Amino acid sequence: MLFERLAIAWLKEATPPAVARRLGLTWEEANGIVERAVRRGLARRPTAAARYLGIDEHSYLKHFQFVTMVVDLERQTVLHLADDRTADILAGYFEGLSIDERLAIEAVVMDMWDPYRRTVLDYVPDGDLKIVFDRFHVMRHVIEAMDQVRRRENRVLRQQGDHRLTGTKSLCLKTRVAGTDFTAAPRRQFRRLRKSTLKWPAPGR
């Protein structure tokens, strides 16, 4: 057990193959230590329920495979991990909760992947009021919508010989909303456009 404790401490800092080389283990032996540690942790876990859930998928093997992960955002612990990212995979987590545990869920943070959204609606009471879409995906849709407006308006303007919006896509991506500050020249250009009567960018934005 003392040796496994040492190995686990190293496994938190390096990959299983690297730890196996340094400790004179095979990959299977190192992986076995990980699996036993996970089983012990799961056995000590009091519950798989939480008030604030985070749901996401993670890819591996060059993005050809996915796993679904459910985490407790308060305790920052993993509650559920399963292969694939289907509705049935996520449903397996919620089916392990009692109705009282589902009622106690206050918020579910997730991206806009529809199978996850539908599963939350099916299993979490008042799920439509408890889903919180993460900021990254919300802002990606906002920026894409802004760029669609800019491109449509640019086509109309160019037909009239007006090239004010030509080459302005980077302005859409560099707004403070997107988290990137302007340098001096693009800031002046953006201000001029905002003071115009164009649909993009919206006045006062």
N, CA and C atoms as a LAMMPS dump frame, in Angstrom:
ITEM: TIMESTEP
0
ITEM: NUMBER OF ATOMS
615
ITEM: BOX BOUNDS ff ff ff
-5.0000000000000000e+02 5.0000000000000000e+02
-5.0000000000000000e+02 5.0000000000000000e+02
-5.0000000000000000e+02 5.0000000000000000e+02
ITEM: ATOMS id mol type element x y z
1 1 1 N 0.822 -1.208 0
2 1 2 C 0 0 0
3 1 3 C 0.86 1.265 0
4 2 1 N 1.989 1.208 0.74
5 2 2 C 2.879 2.374 0.726
6 2 3 C 3.46 2.609 -0.664
7 3 1 N 3.798 1.512 -1.356
8 3 2 C 4.331 1.655 -2.706
9 3 3 C 3.261 2.221 -3.642
10 4 1 N 2.017 1.735 -3.497
11 4 2 C 0.936 2.255 -4.353
12 4 3 C 0.686 3.723 -4.05
13 5 1 N 0.817 4.107 -2.789
14 5 2 C 0.651 5.517 -2.447
15 5 3 C 1.707 6.37 -3.148
16 6 1 N 2.948 5.876 -3.155
17 6 2 C 4.015 6.584 -3.872
18 6 3 C 3.695 6.665 -5.363
19 7 1 N 3.266 5.55 -5.945
20 7 2 C 2.957 5.521 -7.376
21 7 3 C 1.827 6.482 -7.708
22 8 1 N 0.797 6.515 -6.864
23 8 2 C -0.342 7.407 -7.116
24 8 3 C 0.101 8.862 -7.056
25 9 1 N 0.977 9.191 -6.106
26 9 2 C 1.483 10.566 -6.026
27 9 3 C 2.196 10.951 -7.316
28 10 1 N 2.988 10.015 -7.888
29 10 2 C 3.672 10.288 -9.149
30 10 3 C 2.694 10.329 -10.318
31 11 1 N 1.669 9.481 -10.275
32 11 2 C 0.699 9.444 -11.372
33 11 3 C -0.108 10.735 -11.465
34 12 1 N -0.164 11.49 -10.385
35 12 2 C -0.829 12.797 -10.436
36 12 3 C 0.024 13.828 -11.17
37 13 1 N 1.303 13.523 -11.326
38 13 2 C 2.234 14.482 -11.92
39 13 3 C 2.715 14.088 -13.312
40 14 1 N 2.546 12.813 -13.686
41 14 2 C 3.094 12.347 -14.966
42 14 3 C 2.192 11.258 -15.535
43 15 1 N 2.473 10.868 -16.774
44 15 2 C 1.658 9.856 -17.454
45 15 3 C 1.989 8.465 -16.914
46 16 1 N 1.042 7.52 -17.019
47 16 2 C 1.319 6.145 -16.569
48 16 3 C 2.569 5.532 -17.193
49 17 1 N 2.828 5.691 -18.515
50 17 2 C 4.065 5.119 -19.062
51 17 3 C 5.324 5.699 -18.425
52 18 1 N 5.325 7.013 -18.156
53 18 2 C 6.504 7.639 -17.551
54 18 3 C 6.716 7.13 -16.128
55 19 1 N 5.617 7.047 -15.359
56 19 2 C 5.726 6.55 -13.985
57 19 3 C 6.178 5.092 -13.987
58 20 1 N 5.624 4.298 -14.919
59 20 2 C 6.001 2.883 -14.995
60 20 3 C 7.5 2.734 -15.251
61 21 1 N 8.071 3.553 -16.141
62 21 2 C 9.505 3.475 -16.421
63 21 3 C 10.316 3.792 -15.183
64 22 1 N 9.931 4.853 -14.47
65 22 2 C 10.717 5.29 -13.315
66 22 3 C 10.614 4.32 -12.134
67 23 1 N 9.469 3.652 -11.999
68 23 2 C 9.273 2.765 -10.85
69 23 3 C 9.481 1.295 -11.201
70 24 1 N 9.892 1.025 -12.417
71 24 2 C 10.154 -0.346 -12.81
72 24 3 C 8.912 -1.207 -12.934
73 25 1 N 7.811 -0.592 -13.402
74 25 2 C 6.544 -1.295 -13.56
75 25 3 C 6.233 -1.493 -15.032
76 26 1 N 5.376 -2.451 -15.32
77 26 2 C 4.815 -2.548 -16.667
78 26 3 C 3.663 -1.55 -16.754
79 27 1 N 3.226 -1.273 -18.001
80 27 2 C 2.087 -0.366 -18.157
81 27 3 C 0.857 -0.953 -17.479
82 28 1 N 0.662 -2.274 -17.587
83 28 2 C -0.5 -2.921 -16.978
84 28 3 C -0.48 -2.771 -15.459
85 29 1 N 0.689 -2.888 -14.861
86 29 2 C 0.791 -2.736 -13.406
87 29 3 C 0.47 -1.3 -12.974
88 30 1 N 0.979 -0.332 -13.722
89 30 2 C 0.68 1.074 -13.4
90 30 3 C -0.802 1.357 -13.563
91 31 1 N -1.384 0.838 -14.649
92 31 2 C -2.808 1.043 -14.866
93 31 3 C -3.636 0.357 -13.783
94 32 1 N -3.178 -0.789 -13.305
95 32 2 C -3.875 -1.476 -12.224
96 32 3 C -3.898 -0.655 -10.951
97 33 1 N -2.81 0.038 -10.671
98 33 2 C -2.769 0.918 -9.506
99 33 3 C -3.809 2.02 -9.634
100 34 1 N -3.919 2.58 -10.836
101 34 2 C -4.914 3.629 -11.079
102 34 3 C -6.32 3.077 -10.865
103 35 1 N -6.607 1.916 -11.435
104 35 2 C -7.948 1.349 -11.326
105 35 3 C -8.313 1.034 -9.878
106 36 1 N -7.378 0.513 -9.108
107 36 2 C -7.668 0.221 -7.701
108 36 3 C -7.904 1.503 -6.906
109 37 1 N -7.134 2.543 -7.219
110 37 2 C -7.325 3.823 -6.533
111 37 3 C -8.693 4.408 -6.835
112 38 1 N -9.12 4.281 -8.077
113 38 2 C -10.437 4.791 -8.465
114 38 3 C -11.528 4.022 -7.737
115 39 1 N -11.398 2.686 -7.659
116 39 2 C -12.41 1.883 -6.965
117 39 3 C -12.493 2.259 -5.484
118 40 1 N -11.343 2.488 -4.858
119 40 2 C -11.361 2.884 -3.45
120 40 3 C -12.027 4.247 -3.275
121 41 1 N -11.733 5.152 -4.198
122 41 2 C -12.351 6.476 -4.115
123 41 3 C -13.853 6.424 -4.297
124 42 1 N -14.305 5.626 -5.255
125 42 2 C -15.744 5.493 -5.48
126 42 3 C -16.44 4.87 -4.281
127 43 1 N -15.777 3.908 -3.637
128 43 2 C -16.375 3.256 -2.473
129 43 3 C -16.538 4.227 -1.307
130 44 1 N -15.629 5.213 -1.21
131 44 2 C -15.712 6.192 -0.119
132 44 3 C -16.663 7.336 -0.426
133 45 1 N -17.034 7.478 -1.678
134 45 2 C -17.878 8.61 -2.055
135 45 3 C -19.266 8.453 -1.444
136 46 1 N -19.742 9.445 -0.703
137 46 2 C -21.033 9.294 -0.032
138 46 3 C -22.22 9.265 -0.989
139 47 1 N -22.145 10.024 -2.086
140 47 2 C -23.264 10.091 -3.017
141 47 3 C -22.782 10.562 -4.374
142 48 1 N -23.556 10.23 -5.404
143 48 2 C -23.253 10.709 -6.753
144 48 3 C -24.113 11.913 -7.108
145 49 1 N -24.818 12.436 -6.099
146 49 2 C -25.7 13.585 -6.341
147 49 3 C -24.973 14.885 -6.029
148 50 1 N -25.482 15.986 -6.565
149 50 2 C -24.908 17.306 -6.306
150 50 3 C -25.94 18.367 -6.63
151 51 1 N -25.762 19.543 -6.032
152 51 2 C -26.673 20.65 -6.338
153 51 3 C -26.339 21.291 -7.679
154 52 1 N -25.051 21.411 -7.96
155 52 2 C -24.618 22.075 -9.183
156 52 3 C -23.795 21.097 -10.012
157 53 1 N -24.331 20.721 -11.164
158 53 2 C -23.685 19.74 -12.021
159 53 3 C -23.031 20.42 -13.216
160 54 1 N -21.917 19.87 -13.642
161 54 2 C -21.302 20.253 -14.909
162 54 3 C -21.28 19.032 -15.816
163 55 1 N -21.751 19.165 -17.041
164 55 2 C -21.8 18.047 -17.985
165 55 3 C -21.035 18.441 -19.243
166 56 1 N -20.133 17.565 -19.669
167 56 2 C -19.346 17.865 -20.866
168 56 3 C -18.853 16.563 -21.471
169 57 1 N -18.439 16.635 -22.742
170 57 2 C -17.805 15.487 -23.374
171 57 3 C -16.338 15.796 -23.599
172 58 1 N -15.518 14.774 -23.558
173 58 2 C -14.087 14.923 -23.812
174 58 3 C -13.694 13.917 -24.882
175 59 1 N -12.852 14.366 -25.801
176 59 2 C -12.414 13.491 -26.884
177 59 3 C -11.021 12.953 -26.593
178 60 1 N -10.739 11.788 -27.142
179 60 2 C -9.419 11.191 -27.023
180 60 3 C -9.167 10.346 -28.261
181 61 1 N -7.986 9.772 -28.395
182 61 2 C -7.602 8.998 -29.574
183 61 3 C -7.825 9.808 -30.851
184 62 1 N -7.201 10.979 -30.898
185 62 2 C -7.279 11.852 -32.076
186 62 3 C -8.714 12.24 -32.407
187 63 1 N -9.529 12.469 -31.364
188 63 2 C -10.883 13.003 -31.501
189 63 3 C -11.873 12.026 -32.136
190 64 1 N -11.537 10.755 -32.204
191 64 2 C -12.469 9.79 -32.776
192 64 3 C -13.358 9.143 -31.706
193 65 1 N -12.987 9.263 -30.453
194 65 2 C -13.748 8.669 -29.373
195 65 3 C -14.106 9.751 -28.356
196 66 1 N -15.268 9.579 -27.719
197 66 2 C -15.712 10.55 -26.731
198 66 3 C -16.097 9.863 -25.433
199 67 1 N -15.937 10.581 -24.329
200 67 2 C -16.477 10.148 -23.048
201 67 3 C -17.357 11.268 -22.504
202 68 1 N -18.397 10.876 -21.787
203 68 2 C -19.271 11.831 -21.119
204 68 3 C -18.843 11.947 -19.668
205 69 1 N -18.717 13.181 -19.186
206 69 2 C -18.285 13.414 -17.815
207 69 3 C -19.303 14.291 -17.099
208 70 1 N -19.671 13.859 -15.881
209 70 2 C -20.538 14.656 -15.005
210 70 3 C -19.722 14.986 -13.761
211 71 1 N -19.661 16.262 -13.403
212 71 2 C -18.858 16.675 -12.254
213 71 3 C -19.709 17.468 -11.263
214 72 1 N -19.319 17.379 -10.01
215 72 2 C -19.893 18.2 -8.942
216 72 3 C -19.109 19.504 -8.929
217 73 1 N -19.739 20.593 -9.309
218 73 2 C -19.026 21.857 -9.442
219 73 3 C -18.657 22.459 -8.096
220 74 1 N -19.373 22.111 -7.047
221 74 2 C -19.021 22.631 -5.712
222 74 3 C -17.81 21.905 -5.145
223 75 1 N -17.844 20.576 -5.181
224 75 2 C -16.745 19.796 -4.602
225 75 3 C -15.625 19.541 -5.602
226 76 1 N -15.884 19.892 -6.875
227 76 2 C -14.894 19.684 -7.942
228 76 3 C -14.456 18.226 -8.01
229 77 1 N -15.443 17.343 -8.038
230 77 2 C -15.179 15.914 -8.138
231 77 3 C -15.957 15.327 -9.301
232 78 1 N -15.411 14.276 -9.887
233 78 2 C -16.086 13.582 -10.986
234 78 3 C -17.128 12.64 -10.398
235 79 1 N -18.361 12.73 -10.895
236 79 2 C -19.451 11.887 -10.416
237 79 3 C -19.765 10.742 -11.367
238 80 1 N -19.48 10.941 -12.65
239 80 2 C -19.873 9.937 -13.634
240 80 3 C -18.976 10.085 -14.853
241 81 1 N -18.527 8.949 -15.366
242 81 2 C -17.688 8.936 -16.565
243 81 3 C -18.053 7.704 -17.368
244 82 1 N -18.396 7.898 -18.644
245 82 2 C -18.817 6.771 -19.465
246 82 3 C -18.465 7.022 -20.921
247 83 1 N -18.204 5.95 -21.664
248 83 2 C -17.877 6.06 -23.081
249 83 3 C -19.035 6.631 -23.87
250 84 1 N -18.69 7.401 -24.897
251 84 2 C -19.64 7.977 -25.852
252 84 3 C -20.304 9.23 -25.274
253 85 1 N -21.084 9.903 -26.093
254 85 2 C -21.746 11.14 -25.669
255 85 3 C -23.201 11.151 -26.114
256 86 1 N -23.879 10.028 -25.929
257 86 2 C -25.276 9.904 -26.331
258 86 3 C -26.2 10.241 -25.169
259 87 1 N -27.486 10.365 -25.509
260 87 2 C -28.484 10.622 -24.478
261 87 3 C -28.566 9.458 -23.499
262 88 1 N -28.466 8.225 -24.001
263 88 2 C -28.563 7.049 -23.129
264 88 3 C -27.416 6.995 -22.127
265 89 1 N -26.229 7.397 -22.564
266 89 2 C -25.072 7.38 -21.664
267 89 3 C -25.284 8.327 -20.496
268 90 1 N -25.781 9.52 -20.769
269 90 2 C -26.04 10.478 -19.701
270 90 3 C -27.227 10.038 -18.85
271 91 1 N -28.209 9.422 -19.486
272 91 2 C -29.375 8.946 -18.743
273 91 3 C -28.968 7.946 -17.668
274 92 1 N -27.915 7.157 -17.937
275 92 2 C -27.44 6.192 -16.957
276 92 3 C -27.052 6.842 -15.641
277 93 1 N -26.532 8.07 -15.703
278 93 2 C -26.186 8.776 -14.465
279 93 3 C -27.444 9.16 -13.695
280 94 1 N -28.391 9.794 -14.378
281 94 2 C -29.589 10.277 -13.694
282 94 3 C -30.453 9.134 -13.166
283 95 1 N -30.432 7.996 -13.852
284 95 2 C -31.216 6.859 -13.386
285 95 3 C -30.686 6.296 -12.075
286 96 1 N -29.432 6.599 -11.749
287 96 2 C -28.864 6.163 -10.482
288 96 3 C -29.189 7.078 -9.322
289 97 1 N -29.883 8.179 -9.579
290 97 2 C -30.264 9.121 -8.532
291 97 3 C -31.708 8.9 -8.119
292 98 1 N -31.987 9.156 -6.859
293 98 2 C -33.371 9.093 -6.397
294 98 3 C -34.118 10.333 -6.863
295 99 1 N -35.443 10.312 -6.77
296 99 2 C -36.218 11.473 -7.183
297 99 3 C -35.897 12.671 -6.303
298 100 1 N -35.622 12.436 -5.013
299 100 2 C -35.262 13.551 -4.122
300 100 3 C -33.923 14.168 -4.53
301 101 1 N -32.98 13.322 -4.951
302 101 2 C -31.687 13.836 -5.391
303 101 3 C -31.832 14.639 -6.68
304 102 1 N -32.716 14.208 -7.558
305 102 2 C -32.941 14.979 -8.789
306 102 3 C -33.623 16.307 -8.484
307 103 1 N -34.565 16.278 -7.534
308 103 2 C -35.241 17.518 -7.144
309 103 3 C -34.263 18.515 -6.53
310 104 1 N -33.21 17.999 -5.882
311 104 2 C -32.253 18.881 -5.205
312 104 3 C -31.293 19.564 -6.164
313 105 1 N -31.262 19.133 -7.433
314 105 2 C -30.379 19.771 -8.411
315 105 3 C -30.861 21.195 -8.672
316 106 1 N -29.963 22.156 -8.519
317 106 2 C -30.329 23.565 -8.694
318 106 3 C -29.89 24.129 -10.038
319 107 1 N -28.81 23.597 -10.597
320 107 2 C -28.326 24.104 -11.887
321 107 3 C -27.493 23.036 -12.568
322 108 1 N -27.571 23.02 -13.905
323 108 2 C -26.784 22.095 -14.717
324 108 3 C -26.068 22.914 -15.782
325 109 1 N -24.75 23.004 -15.669
326 109 2 C -23.944 23.776 -16.627
327 109 3 C -23.5 22.832 -17.737
328 110 1 N -23.718 23.239 -18.986
329 110 2 C -23.43 22.348 -20.11
330 110 3 C -23.266 23.161 -21.379
331 111 1 N -22.788 22.487 -22.438
332 111 2 C -22.768 23.142 -23.732
333 111 3 C -24.128 22.913 -24.403
334 112 1 N -24.234 23.158 -25.682
335 112 2 C -25.525 23.093 -26.353
336 112 3 C -25.741 21.782 -27.098
337 113 1 N -24.999 20.747 -26.721
338 113 2 C -25.158 19.432 -27.339
339 113 3 C -26.572 18.92 -27.041
340 114 1 N -27.372 18.728 -28.095
341 114 2 C -28.802 18.457 -27.92
342 114 3 C -29.107 17.17 -27.158
343 115 1 N -28.385 16.045 -27.375
344 115 2 C -28.687 14.845 -26.578
345 115 3 C -28.556 15.079 -25.073
346 116 1 N -27.565 15.874 -24.647
347 116 2 C -27.434 16.186 -23.225
348 116 3 C -28.613 17.043 -22.761
349 117 1 N -28.956 18.028 -23.549
350 117 2 C -30.045 18.929 -23.161
351 117 3 C -31.355 18.164 -22.999
352 118 1 N -31.657 17.3 -23.971
353 118 2 C -32.905 16.542 -23.902
354 118 3 C -32.924 15.602 -22.707
355 119 1 N -31.774 15.015 -22.375
356 119 2 C -31.717 14.104 -21.228
357 119 3 C -31.965 14.848 -19.926
358 120 1 N -31.382 16.026 -19.789
359 120 2 C -31.625 16.828 -18.587
360 120 3 C -33.102 17.181 -18.477
361 121 1 N -33.719 17.535 -19.577
362 121 2 C -35.14 17.865 -19.554
363 121 3 C -35.984 16.661 -19.161
364 122 1 N -35.555 15.471 -19.561
365 122 2 C -36.311 14.25 -19.255
366 122 3 C -36.189 13.836 -17.791
367 123 1 N -35.032 14.091 -17.171
368 123 2 C -34.767 13.53 -15.846
369 123 3 C -34.743 14.536 -14.7
370 124 1 N -34.496 15.782 -14.988
371 124 2 C -34.382 16.775 -13.921
372 124 3 C -35.676 17.587 -13.846
373 125 1 N -36.376 17.545 -12.724
374 125 2 C -37.596 18.356 -12.597
375 125 3 C -37.3 19.837 -12.832
376 126 1 N -38.148 20.481 -13.631
377 126 2 C -37.947 21.887 -14.017
378 126 3 C -36.597 22.087 -14.681
379 127 1 N -36.158 21.084 -15.44
380 127 2 C -34.852 21.143 -16.073
381 127 3 C -34.677 22.328 -16.991
382 128 1 N -35.772 22.769 -17.643
383 128 2 C -35.665 23.908 -18.559
384 128 3 C -35.282 25.188 -17.832
385 129 1 N -35.559 25.256 -16.524
386 129 2 C -35.198 26.432 -15.729
387 129 3 C -33.822 26.307 -15.099
388 130 1 N -33.246 25.103 -15.141
389 130 2 C -31.997 24.854 -14.429
390 130 3 C -30.784 24.707 -15.349
391 131 1 N -31.015 24.599 -16.654
392 131 2 C -29.901 24.48 -17.59
393 131 3 C -29.203 25.831 -17.744
394 132 1 N -27.895 25.825 -17.603
395 132 2 C -27.076 27.026 -17.8
396 132 3 C -26.074 26.706 -18.902
397 133 1 N -26.249 27.3 -20.07
398 133 2 C -25.304 27.073 -21.159
399 133 3 C -24.011 27.832 -20.879
400 134 1 N -22.886 27.164 -21.116
401 134 2 C -21.618 27.798 -20.775
402 134 3 C -21.329 28.99 -21.68
403 135 1 N -20.602 29.951 -21.137
404 135 2 C -20.362 31.236 -21.801
405 135 3 C -19.645 31.064 -23.14
406 136 1 N -18.705 30.133 -23.212
407 136 2 C -17.929 29.954 -24.438
408 136 3 C -18.847 29.644 -25.617
409 137 1 N -19.779 28.699 -25.438
410 137 2 C -20.637 28.305 -26.549
411 137 3 C -21.679 29.378 -26.861
412 138 1 N -22.162 30.059 -25.829
413 138 2 C -23.112 31.148 -26.071
414 138 3 C -22.449 32.239 -26.907
415 139 1 N -21.23 32.635 -26.516
416 139 2 C -20.56 33.704 -27.232
417 139 3 C -20.145 33.273 -28.635
418 140 1 N -19.858 31.994 -28.821
419 140 2 C -19.531 31.526 -30.17
420 140 3 C -20.726 31.718 -31.098
421 141 1 N -21.926 31.412 -30.609
422 141 2 C -23.122 31.607 -31.427
423 141 3 C -23.393 33.097 -31.675
424 142 1 N -23.157 33.918 -30.646
425 142 2 C -23.357 35.358 -30.81
426 142 3 C -22.419 35.913 -31.877
427 143 1 N -21.145 35.531 -31.804
428 143 2 C -20.16 36.034 -32.763
429 143 3 C -20.454 35.533 -34.172
430 144 1 N -20.882 34.27 -34.298
431 144 2 C -21.247 33.742 -35.616
432 144 3 C -22.438 34.497 -36.194
433 145 1 N -23.433 34.814 -35.348
434 145 2 C -24.6 35.57 -35.82
435 145 3 C -24.197 36.971 -36.255
436 146 1 N -23.309 37.612 -35.483
437 146 2 C -22.825 38.94 -35.854
438 146 3 C -22.131 38.915 -37.203
439 147 1 N -21.312 37.886 -37.424
440 147 2 C -20.57 37.81 -38.683
441 147 3 C -21.494 37.55 -39.862
442 148 1 N -22.565 36.794 -39.649
443 148 2 C -23.533 36.573 -40.723
444 148 3 C -24.193 37.886 -41.135
445 149 1 N -24.537 38.708 -40.136
446 149 2 C -25.114 40.03 -40.432
447 149 3 C -24.107 40.867 -41.204
448 150 1 N -22.851 40.861 -40.754
449 150 2 C -21.806 41.645 -41.416
450 150 3 C -21.619 41.209 -42.858
451 151 1 N -21.599 39.886 -43.113
452 151 2 C -21.374 39.39 -44.476
453 151 3 C -22.54 39.735 -45.402
454 152 1 N -23.764 39.598 -44.896
455 152 2 C -24.924 39.953 -45.733
456 152 3 C -24.911 41.432 -46.083
457 153 1 N -24.629 42.261 -45.083
458 153 2 C -24.616 43.693 -45.34
459 153 3 C -23.452 44.074 -46.256
460 154 1 N -22.32 43.422 -46.117
461 154 2 C -21.169 43.711 -46.959
462 154 3 C -21.463 43.399 -48.429
463 155 1 N -22.187 42.307 -48.684
464 155 2 C -22.54 41.977 -50.081
465 155 3 C -23.388 43.072 -50.701
466 156 1 N -24.358 43.57 -49.925
467 156 2 C -25.22 44.641 -50.445
468 156 3 C -24.409 45.906 -50.677
469 157 1 N -23.555 46.279 -49.741
470 157 2 C -22.763 47.501 -49.858
471 157 3 C -21.8 47.442 -51.037
472 158 1 N -21.163 46.289 -51.254
473 158 2 C -20.196 46.164 -52.349
474 158 3 C -20.879 46.315 -53.702
475 159 1 N -22.103 45.872 -53.809
476 159 2 C -22.846 46.068 -55.065
477 159 3 C -23.093 47.549 -55.34
478 160 1 N -23.077 48.346 -54.253
479 160 2 C -23.273 49.795 -54.38
480 160 3 C -21.942 50.544 -54.434
481 161 1 N -20.833 49.774 -54.463
482 161 2 C -19.52 50.401 -54.508
483 161 3 C -18.996 50.848 -53.159
484 162 1 N -19.632 50.407 -52.074
485 162 2 C -19.231 50.781 -50.719
486 162 3 C -18.444 49.611 -50.113
487 163 1 N -17.19 49.847 -49.759
488 163 2 C -16.326 48.763 -49.262
489 163 3 C -15.95 48.935 -47.783
490 164 1 N -16.806 49.648 -47.045
491 164 2 C -16.464 49.903 -45.639
492 164 3 C -16.351 48.624 -44.805
493 165 1 N -17.102 47.6 -45.157
494 165 2 C -17.089 46.382 -44.342
495 165 3 C -16.158 45.304 -44.893
496 166 1 N -15.508 45.595 -46.007
497 166 2 C -14.566 44.615 -46.56
498 166 3 C -13.381 44.431 -45.616
499 167 1 N -13.081 43.194 -45.285
500 167 2 C -11.944 42.895 -44.419
501 167 3 C -12.148 43.237 -42.954
502 168 1 N -13.411 43.325 -42.523
503 168 2 C -13.673 43.701 -41.125
504 168 3 C -14.028 42.505 -40.242
505 169 1 N -13.863 41.287 -40.767
506 169 2 C -14.202 40.124 -39.945
507 169 3 C -13.399 40.098 -38.644
508 170 1 N -12.149 40.501 -38.695
509 170 2 C -11.31 40.469 -37.491
510 170 3 C -11.849 41.404 -36.416
511 171 1 N -12.555 42.482 -36.816
512 171 2 C -13.139 43.38 -35.818
513 171 3 C -14.211 42.654 -35.025
514 172 1 N -14.942 41.784 -35.694
515 172 2 C -15.985 41.01 -35.026
516 172 3 C -15.362 40.062 -34.009
517 173 1 N -14.202 39.525 -34.349
518 173 2 C -13.556 38.547 -33.464
519 173 3 C -12.777 39.203 -32.339
520 174 1 N -12.479 40.502 -32.458
521 174 2 C -11.643 41.171 -31.467
522 174 3 C -12.413 42.11 -30.549
523 175 1 N -13.733 41.982 -30.531
524 175 2 C -14.495 42.844 -29.631
525 175 3 C -14.201 42.477 -28.203
526 176 1 N -14.468 43.394 -27.309
527 176 2 C -14.265 43.114 -25.89
528 176 3 C -15.164 41.978 -25.426
529 177 1 N -16.306 41.81 -26.099
530 177 2 C -17.187 40.698 -25.76
531 177 3 C -16.459 39.381 -25.954
532 178 1 N -15.627 39.307 -26.989
533 178 2 C -14.885 38.076 -27.271
534 178 3 C -13.651 37.944 -26.4
535 179 1 N -13.374 38.95 -25.589
536 179 2 C -12.28 38.843 -24.639
537 179 3 C -10.945 39.362 -25.129
538 180 1 N -10.913 40.054 -26.274
539 180 2 C -9.65 40.55 -26.813
540 180 3 C -9.758 42.055 -27.042
541 181 1 N -8.82 42.826 -26.509
542 181 2 C -8.839 44.282 -26.667
543 181 3 C -8.375 44.688 -28.057
544 182 1 N -8.888 45.827 -28.512
545 182 2 C -8.443 46.41 -29.768
546 182 3 C -7.095 47.094 -29.59
547 183 1 N -6.318 47.129 -30.663
548 183 2 C -5.207 48.067 -30.724
549 183 3 C -5.786 49.386 -31.223
550 184 1 N -4.962 50.426 -31.292
551 184 2 C -5.478 51.774 -31.569
552 184 3 C -6.184 51.885 -32.916
553 185 1 N -5.553 51.414 -33.994
554 185 2 C -6.14 51.585 -35.331
555 185 3 C -7.465 50.833 -35.486
556 186 1 N -7.554 49.536 -35.137
557 186 2 C -8.855 48.856 -35.24
558 186 3 C -9.922 49.472 -34.351
559 187 1 N -9.529 50.024 -33.199
560 187 2 C -10.51 50.661 -32.323
561 187 3 C -11.136 51.873 -32.997
562 188 1 N -10.297 52.675 -33.661
563 188 2 C -10.82 53.849 -34.371
564 188 3 C -11.743 53.428 -35.504
565 189 1 N -11.342 52.372 -36.239
566 189 2 C -12.17 51.886 -37.341
567 189 3 C -13.511 51.397 -36.825
568 190 1 N -13.495 50.662 -35.715
569 190 2 C -14.733 50.137 -35.15
570 190 3 C -15.647 51.275 -34.691
571 191 1 N -15.067 52.303 -34.079
572 191 2 C -15.876 53.446 -33.618
573 191 3 C -16.532 54.166 -34.784
574 192 1 N -15.795 54.317 -35.9
575 192 2 C -16.381 54.976 -37.075
576 192 3 C -17.57 54.168 -37.607
577 193 1 N -17.396 52.863 -37.68
578 193 2 C -18.484 52.013 -38.169
579 193 3 C -19.682 52.046 -37.229
580 194 1 N -19.412 52.085 -35.942
581 194 2 C -20.506 52.077 -34.975
582 194 3 C -21.322 53.365 -35.045
583 195 1 N -20.678 54.468 -35.422
584 195 2 C -21.39 55.743 -35.523
585 195 3 C -22.161 55.872 -36.831
586 196 1 N -21.959 54.932 -37.747
587 196 2 C -22.651 54.988 -39.042
588 196 3 C -24.063 54.416 -38.898
589 197 1 N -24.763 54.336 -40.023
590 197 2 C -26.119 53.804 -40.024
591 197 3 C -26.153 52.321 -40.395
592 198 1 N -24.987 51.668 -40.397
593 198 2 C -24.939 50.262 -40.764
594 198 3 C -25.579 49.384 -39.7
595 199 1 N -26.054 48.225 -40.129
596 199 2 C -26.614 47.272 -39.167
597 199 3 C -25.524 46.656 -38.313
598 200 1 N -24.318 46.487 -38.901
599 200 2 C -23.201 45.947 -38.131
600 200 3 C -22.053 46.938 -38.149
601 201 1 N -21.453 47.246 -37.017
602 201 2 C -21.855 46.832 -35.663
603 201 3 C -23.016 47.66 -35.178
604 202 1 N -23.802 47.116 -34.263
605 202 2 C -24.976 47.842 -33.778
606 202 3 C -24.558 49.107 -33.063
607 203 1 N -25.237 50.238 -33.302
608 203 2 C -24.889 51.488 -32.618
609 203 3 C -24.928 51.308 -31.107
610 204 1 N -23.919 51.885 -30.454
611 204 2 C -23.885 51.855 -28.997
612 204 3 C -23.322 50.584 -28.432
613 205 1 N -22.869 49.645 -29.309
614 205 2 C -22.35 48.373 -28.82
615 205 3 C -20.993 48.542 -28.193
